[in-house]
Amino acid sequence: MHRTTAAWLVVTAAALASAACSDSTPAAATAPPAVVNSSLTFGSVTPASGATIQTTGTAPGMFIARGSGLLSIPITIVSNRDLPFAQLNVYLLTGNSATDYCGQNLPDEPTWQPFAKNTPVTLTISGFQIFRTCQVTGVRAMFHNRLPTGLATPPTADFTIVENTLAVNYTIR
């Protein structure tokens, strides 16, 4: 009988220890990753506002050559979602409307296939096709996922991931 009582005590102690060590509450859920908002930020644009930029060619085929140092617009982009395709368009604005522009980064228009979420990408846009001489009042950058259409028009809101506008003052000749 002594042996049976000892065995019973060992089994009971093991059961109590097992219950004491188990956690009957569910494991705390892992916190979801922080939501990163899509962003597009400008670095220090050169030249300084107030400059005159001399192009090559004649309108509507005037150009600021990529890498020429005449105009450099550093941009950092972050997307809050993975994109199978993405593109960056930069417009040289001439008025109060977002569609009033005299130039676009057509020879320097980066695309990505794919573009990874939450991964900052920094690049400098320096090449532009200029449609006419103008007074530039702003730089509008639009990061979007509209597939190439051959149109030089800005993408609509439903394709735009993020955009930003920077006030500048340039004379383009």
Secondary structure, DSSP 8 states (H G I E B T S, - for coil): -HHHHHHHHHHHHHHHHHHHHS--S-------------EEEE---BS-TT-EE--BS-TTSEEE-TTSSS-BEEEEEE-SS-BSSEEEEEEEE-SSSTT-EEEE-GGG--EESSB-TT--EEEEE--EEESS-EEEEEEEEEEE-----S--S---TTTEEEEEEEEEEEEE-
